[in-house]
Amino acid sequence: MPQFIRKLVCDCEGATAIEYGLIAALIAVGAISGFNSFGNGLTNMWGKIENNVKESS
C-alpha cells in the first residue's frame, strides 16, 4: 500500500493538460469580458448618435 501512495503522489501525468486548460479558461473569460464591455460601448455610442439625429430633425 505505501508503494501505491508514493507512486500516486509522484505521478504528474496530465498536470500540463490541466494547466493549459486553466490558462485557456482564463483567456476565454477575459475575452468574453472584453467583448461585453466593447458591446456596451457600441450600444451607448449608437444610442447617442440616434439621439443626436432625432434632435437635429
NORVEN-V665700 format. One record per pair of residues at least 12 apart in sequence whose C-alpha atoms are under 6 Angstrom apart, sorted by the first residue. I is the first residue (numbers start at 1). J is the second residue. Records with the same first field share a line. If there is no record, write none. Layout:
# NORVEN-V665700
I=J ; J
This chain:
# NORVEN-V665700
none
